[in-house]
Amino acid sequence: MTDLFTAEDCLHMTPRQVHGLYRRYISRSQVSLIGSFGFGHDLAERAEGCWITLRDGRRILDFTGGIGVLNHGHNHPRILAARRRFAERQAMEVHKNFLSPYVAALGHNLAQLLPGDLNISYFPNSGAEAVEGAVKLAYKYHRGRRGTVLHSDIAFHGKLLGAGSLTASPEVDFPFPGLPGTDSFAYDDLPSFVLALERHTTGEGGSDVYAVVLEPFSASGLRECSEEFLREVRRLCTERDIVLVFDEVYTGWGRTGTLFHFMRYPGLVPDVLTTSKSFGGGKASISGYIAREALFRAAYDNLADATLHSTTYYGFGEETVTALEAVAIAVEDDYPGRAARIGEQLAAGLAPIAARHPGLVAGTAGRGALHGVFLRAGHPALDRVLRLLPGSFARDPRLRLKLITAAVIAALYRDHDVLAFYGSNHGLPLIVAPPLVAGDKEVEVFLEALDAVLDQGAPRLLAAFAKDKAVRR
């Protein structure tokens, strides 16, 4: 008989067993990468709010925010209850022959919360799918008569072939095939954007650009577009009938201090908005694009095209119910206000830490509950470490920053039971993005831990990181 593991078996696996199974059936390189850190050798028992409890009983403060997924924290009780009620009713999960009251309600709620005529929603699974759906909508709106889509030079829109061809992050460093007709402009740089438009101007002042895809706030690089830039991009897109897509997959649902980042500017409305990550409340894989009504109806709202864009798990029942509850919590518990308060505490705490450690910290940046610490990569101790690495590693132009930031992340976990990560773009910042359920105490724990880690200095941090890797090898 085939020897199959059960879910119960997973509860009793050791870290060594998990590593072995990963190496054999998942990815050896993932084990090597995650295994560079202490958390790569631990297993989580349970999680609640901002805290993860390990198998050995240690409690870890999770300051990653699930890389955008955990605005609500781990296992929010209201979200667990909503999913439990759905399961206990034996509700029908998904069936394309029936219209879903959950999809209908979620679409209504988003239309009520968003400005202007952002009224028509579609709910796939991942952020990259939402971006691809938005771009496909823009192309269909123009009936295939335009051939160019613009994105910024630090864009991160996902890693599928379509979304990946609009992503300009060093994290995606292999030349996969992509959408034809992509072009880029410098982030938050109006002259560069205007030049990109002019490169694709057709006869008699027309345009070949069917879409502009833009992150109002770049979560991977901790940069944001100015109000002036966003409003002028909006005006120029309107003037040329270009579909303007705002990607707020990461920054939605209160993360930067407003429900969506662009909503801090009254009257500014994109043609399409994408969302995911915390949209699922930390428990569901769901995303969405929300389009202006006239745009959607012109593209798809006819019998011939009604199912031209669809996916198997569109509007999956439990996912949609979870999103309904996640949205309600974000509104009722004022997640934008929570993020703003966290942001004030972070800004006030990170500034003196940076001032006390000028040799290690180049600067800080952020908005709301999404901040970053940019470290310096010029310390002589890094040169000694680099000489010990294989040539294939040494050729990575970002290796110095990766090493020092990884050493800080490793020390936070090893010495202070704090979990952190670093961004993929624009200086590889140490990301400070707690769940929005974090209180003053949790923020203070993180700030004190970071200050103590930086007190160790680059030589000690790098030596400890190298020692940990050698011991675990």
C-alpha positions in Angstrom: 0.0 0.0 0.0 1.2 3.5 -0.8 2.7 5.2 2.3 0.9 8.6 2.5 1.3 11.2 5.2 -1.8 12.5 7.0 -2.4 16.0 8.4 -2.0 14.4 11.8 1.4 13.1 10.8 2.5 16.7 10.0 2.0 17.7 13.7 4.7 15.3 14.8 7.4 15.9 12.1 10.7 17.2 13.2 12.5 20.1 11.5 15.0 17.6 10.1 12.2 15.5 8.6 10.7 18.6 7.0 14.0 19.7 5.6 14.5 16.2 4.1 11.1 16.2 2.5 11.6 19.7 1.1 14.9 18.7 -0.4 13.4 15.6 -2.0 10.0 16.9 -3.1 9.9 20.7 -3.0 13.2 22.6 -3.4 16.7 22.0 -2.1 17.5 25.7 -2.6 14.6 26.8 -0.5 16.0 24.8 2.4 19.5 26.3 1.9 18.0 29.9 1.7 15.6 29.7 4.7 18.0 27.5 6.6 20.5 30.4 6.7 18.4 31.8 9.5 17.3 30.4 12.9 13.6 30.4 11.9 14.5 28.0 9.1 15.2 25.4 11.7 12.1 25.9 13.9 8.5 24.8 13.4 5.5 26.9 14.4 2.9 25.4 16.7 0.3 28.1 16.6 -0.1 31.8 16.0 -2.4 34.6 17.2 -2.4 38.3 16.6 1.3 39.5 16.4 2.7 36.4 18.0 3.9 32.9 16.8 4.4 30.1 19.3 7.0 27.6 18.3 7.1 23.8 19.1 9.5 24.5 21.9 7.3 27.1 23.5 9.2 30.2 22.4 7.0 33.1 21.5 8.1 35.1 18.4 7.0 38.7 17.7 6.0 38.6 14.0 6.9 42.0 12.6 6.7 40.9 8.9 3.0 41.4 8.7 3.0 38.3 6.6 4.6 40.4 3.9 1.3 42.3 3.5 -1.1 39.5 4.3 -1.6 40.0 8.0 -3.1 43.4 8.6 -5.6 41.5 10.8 -2.8 39.5 12.5 -2.7 35.7 12.8 -6.1 33.9 13.2 -8.3 36.9 13.9 -11.2 35.5 16.0 -13.9 37.1 13.9 -12.5 35.7 10.7 -12.2 32.2 12.2 -15.8 32.4 13.3 -17.0 33.5 9.9 -15.2 30.6 8.2 -16.5 28.2 10.9 -20.1 29.3 10.4 -19.8 28.9 6.6 -18.4 25.3 7.0 -21.0 24.3 9.6 -23.8 25.3 7.3 -22.4 23.0 4.6 -22.7 25.9 2.3 -22.0 25.3 -1.4 -18.4 26.3 -2.0 -18.4 27.1 -5.7 -20.6 26.4 -8.7 -20.7 28.4 -11.9 -24.4 27.6 -12.6 -25.5 29.6 -9.6 -25.1 33.2 -8.8 -23.4 33.8 -5.4 -24.9 36.1 -2.8 -21.4 36.3 -1.3 -19.9 37.6 -4.5 -22.8 40.0 -4.9 -22.4 41.4 -1.3 -18.6 41.7 -1.6 -18.9 43.6 -4.9 -21.5 45.9 -3.3 -19.4 46.6 -0.2 -16.3 47.5 -2.3 -18.4 49.9 -4.4 -19.6 51.6 -1.2 -16.1 52.0 0.2 -14.3 53.2 -2.9 -14.5 56.6 -4.5 -16.0 57.6 -7.8 -17.5 54.9 -10.0 -15.1 52.1 -9.0 -18.2 49.8 -9.0 -17.5 46.6 -10.8 -15.4 43.8 -9.2 -13.8 40.5 -10.2 -12.3 38.1 -7.5 -9.5 35.7 -8.6 -6.9 34.3 -6.2 -3.6 36.1 -6.2 -2.4 39.7 -6.6 -0.6 38.8 -9.9 -3.9 37.4 -11.3 -5.6 40.6 -10.4 -3.0 42.7 -12.2 -3.2 40.5 -15.2 -7.0 40.7 -15.2 -6.7 44.5 -15.0 -4.3 44.7 -17.9 -6.4 42.3 -20.0 -9.5 44.4 -19.3 -7.6 47.5 -20.5 -6.5 45.7 -23.7 -10.1 44.5 -24.4 -11.5 48.0 -23.7 -9.3 49.3 -26.6 -10.4 46.3 -28.7 -6.8 45.3 -29.3 -6.1 48.4 -31.3 -3.3 49.6 -28.9 -0.2 47.7 -28.1 1.7 49.3 -25.3 1.5 49.1 -21.5 3.7 51.3 -19.3 5.1 50.6 -15.8 7.6 52.2 -13.5 11.3 51.3 -13.2 10.9 49.9 -9.7 7.6 48.2 -10.2 6.6 45.0 -8.5 3.4 43.5 -9.9 3.9 39.8 -9.5 5.8 36.9 -11.0 3.5 35.4 -13.6 4.6 35.8 -17.2 2.3 38.8 -17.8 2.6 40.5 -14.4 6.3 39.6 -14.3 6.9 41.5 -17.6 5.6 44.6 -15.8 7.8 44.0 -12.7 11.1 45.8 -12.7 12.6 44.3 -9.5 16.1 42.8 -9.3 14.3 39.9 -7.6 13.1 38.8 -11.1 16.5 38.5 -12.8 15.8 35.8 -15.5 14.6 37.0 -18.9 11.3 35.2 -19.1 9.1 35.9 -22.1 6.6 38.6 -21.4 3.8 40.8 -22.8 4.8 42.5 -26.0 4.9 46.3 -26.0 6.0 47.0 -22.4 7.9 50.2 -21.6 9.0 51.9 -18.4 9.4 55.3 -16.9 11.2 56.5 -13.7 9.1 56.2 -10.6 7.5 59.5 -9.4 9.3 61.3 -12.3 6.8 63.3 -14.4 9.2 64.3 -17.2 10.2 60.6 -17.6 6.5 59.6 -17.7 5.7 62.2 -20.3 8.7 61.0 -22.4 7.4 57.5 -22.2 4.0 58.6 -23.5 5.6 60.5 -26.3 7.6 57.5 -27.4 4.2 55.8 -28.1 2.3 58.7 -29.7 0.7 57.9 -33.0 -0.3 60.1 -35.8 -2.6 63.1 -35.1 -1.8 63.1 -31.4 -3.2 59.6 -30.7 -1.6 57.0 -28.4 -0.6 53.4 -28.6 -0.7 53.0 -24.8 -3.6 51.0 -23.6 -2.7 50.9 -19.9 -0.4 52.5 -17.2 0.1 50.2 -14.2 1.5 52.0 -11.1 2.0 51.5 -7.4 1.1 54.8 -5.6 3.3 53.5 -2.8 6.1 51.0 -3.6 6.1 48.5 -0.7 9.2 46.8 -2.0 11.2 50.0 -2.1 9.5 52.2 0.5 8.9 55.1 -1.9 5.7 56.9 -2.7 4.5 59.0 -5.6 3.8 62.6 -4.9 0.3 64.0 -5.2 1.4 66.2 -8.0 2.7 63.2 -10.0 -0.4 61.1 -9.4 -2.8 63.8 -10.4 -0.9 64.7 -13.6 -0.7 61.0 -14.5 -4.4 60.8 -14.0 -5.0 63.9 -16.2 -2.7 62.7 -19.0 -4.3 59.2 -19.0 -7.8 60.8 -19.2 -6.7 63.1 -22.0 -5.4 60.1 -24.1 -8.0 57.6 -23.0 -5.4 55.4 -21.3 -6.6 53.0 -18.6 -4.9 53.9 -15.4 -4.4 50.9 -13.0 -3.3 51.5 -9.4 -1.7 48.4 -7.9 -2.5 48.4 -4.1 -2.1 44.6 -3.6 0.2 45.3 -0.6 -0.9 48.7 0.6 -4.7 48.1 0.7 -7.0 47.9 3.7 -5.3 50.5 5.9 -1.6 49.7 5.7 -0.3 53.2 5.0 -2.9 55.1 7.0 -5.8 55.4 4.5 -8.1 52.6 3.4 -6.1 52.6 0.1 -3.0 54.7 -0.3 -4.4 56.8 -3.2 -7.5 57.7 -1.2 -5.4 60.3 0.8 -5.9 62.5 -2.3 -9.6 63.5 -2.7 -11.0 63.2 -6.2 -8.1 61.0 -7.4 -9.6 57.9 -8.9 -7.9 55.2 -11.1 -9.7 53.3 -13.8 -8.9 50.0 -12.1 -7.7 49.2 -8.6 -6.1 45.9 -7.7 -6.1 44.4 -4.2 -5.1 41.1 -2.5 -2.9 40.0 0.5 -4.8 41.4 3.6 -8.1 41.3 1.5 -8.3 37.6 2.6 -7.8 38.4 6.3 -4.7 36.2 6.6 -6.8 33.1 6.0 -8.0 33.1 2.4 -6.3 33.3 -1.0 -8.4 36.0 -2.7 -7.7 39.0 -4.8 -9.7 41.5 -6.8 -9.7 44.1 -9.4 -12.3 46.9 -9.2 -13.0 48.8 -12.4 -14.9 52.0 -13.2 -18.3 51.0 -14.4 -18.2 52.5 -17.9 -14.8 50.9 -18.6 -15.9 47.4 -17.6 -19.3 47.6 -19.4 -17.6 48.7 -22.6 -15.1 45.8 -22.4 -17.0 42.8 -21.2 -20.7 43.5 -20.4 -22.3 41.8 -23.3 -23.5 38.2 -23.8 -20.7 37.3 -26.1 -17.9 38.4 -23.7 -19.6 37.7 -20.4 -17.2 34.8 -19.6 -14.2 35.9 -21.7 -12.3 36.5 -18.5 -12.9 33.8 -15.9 -11.0 31.4 -13.6 -12.0 28.1 -11.9 -11.9 29.5 -8.4 -13.4 32.9 -9.1 -15.6 33.8 -6.1 -14.8 30.6 -4.2 -17.4 30.6 -1.3 -15.2 30.4 1.8 -12.7 32.9 0.4 -15.4 35.4 -0.4 -17.0 35.0 3.0 -13.6 35.6 4.6 -13.0 38.7 2.5 -16.5 40.1 3.6 -15.5 39.7 7.2 -11.9 41.0 6.7 -13.2 44.2 5.0 -15.8 44.7 7.8 -13.1 44.4 10.4 -10.8 46.9 8.6 -13.6 49.4 8.5 -15.2 48.9 11.9 -11.9 48.7 13.8 -10.4 51.7 11.9 -7.4 50.0 10.5 -6.3 53.2 8.7 -6.3 54.9 12.1 -4.4 52.1 13.7 -1.8 52.2 10.9 -1.4 55.9 11.3 -0.8 55.6 15.1 1.7 52.8 14.5 3.4 54.9 11.9 3.8 57.8 14.4 5.4 55.5 17.0 7.7 53.9 14.4 8.8 57.3 13.0 9.5 58.6 16.5 11.4 55.5 17.5 13.4 54.8 14.3 14.8 58.3 13.9 16.9 58.2 17.1 18.0 54.6 16.4 19.3 55.8 13.0 21.1 58.7 14.7 22.7 56.4 17.2 24.0 54.1 14.6 25.2 56.2 11.7 27.8 53.7 10.7 25.2 51.0 10.1 22.0 52.9 9.2 21.8 55.0 6.0 18.3 56.2 6.6 14.7 55.3 7.3 11.5 55.8 5.3 7.8 54.8 5.3 4.2 55.7 5.8 1.8 54.3 8.4 2.6 50.7 9.4 4.9 50.2 6.5 8.4 51.5 7.2 11.9 50.5 6.4 15.5 50.8 7.7 18.2 51.2 5.0 21.5 49.8 6.1 25.0 50.7 4.9 27.1 48.1 3.0 30.5 49.8 3.2 31.9 48.3 6.4 35.4 46.6 6.1 34.0 43.5 7.8 32.0 42.8 4.7 35.1 42.6 2.6 36.4 39.8 4.9 33.2 37.9 4.5 33.1 38.3 0.8 36.5 36.8 0.4 35.2 33.6 1.9 32.3 33.2 -0.6 32.4 31.4 -3.9 32.8 33.6 -7.0 29.2 33.0 -8.1 28.0 34.8 -5.0 30.5 37.6 -5.1 29.2 38.6 -8.6 25.9 39.6 -7.1 26.0 43.5 -7.0 23.6 43.5 -4.1 25.4 40.9 -2.0 26.9 43.4 0.4 23.5 44.8 1.3 21.9 41.3 1.5 24.6 40.2 3.9 24.4 43.0 6.4 20.6 43.1 6.3 20.4 39.3 6.7 22.8 39.5 9.6 20.5 42.0 11.4 17.4 39.8 10.7 19.2 36.8 12.0 20.2 38.6 15.2 16.7 39.9 15.8 15.4 36.4 15.7 18.3 34.7 17.5 18.7 37.2 20.3 15.3 38.8 20.7 12.7 36.4 19.3 11.6 39.0 16.7 10.8 38.0 13.1 11.6 40.4 10.2 12.4 40.4 6.5 13.9 42.7 3.9 12.5 44.3 0.7 13.4 43.3 -2.8 14.0 46.7 -4.3 15.6 50.1 -3.9 18.3 49.5 -1.3 17.0 46.2 0.2 15.5 47.9 3.3 14.8 46.0 6.5 11.0 46.1 6.3 9.1 47.2 9.5 5.5 46.2 8.8 3.7 44.9 11.9 0.1 43.6 11.8 -2.4 46.4 12.3 -3.5 44.7 15.5 -0.1 45.5 17.1 -0.2 47.8 20.1 2.3 50.2 21.7 3.9 47.4 23.6 4.7 45.3 20.5 6.1 48.3 18.6 8.3 49.2 21.6 9.6 45.6 21.9 10.7 45.7 18.2 12.3 49.1 18.6 14.3 48.1 21.6 15.3 44.8 19.9 16.5 46.6 16.8 18.5 49.2 18.8 20.2 46.4 20.8 21.0 44.4 17.6 22.6 47.5 16.0 24.6 48.1 19.1 26.5 44.9 18.3 28.1 46.5 15.3 28.7 45.1 11.8 31.7 42.9 12.7 29.9 41.0 15.5 26.7 40.7 13.5 28.4 39.3 10.4 30.6 36.9 12.5 27.6 35.6 14.3 25.7 35.2 11.0 28.6 33.3 9.4 29.0 31.1 12.5 25.3 30.2 12.5 25.5 29.2 8.9 28.6 27.0 9.5 27.0 25.3 12.5 23.7 24.5 10.6 25.4 23.4 7.4 
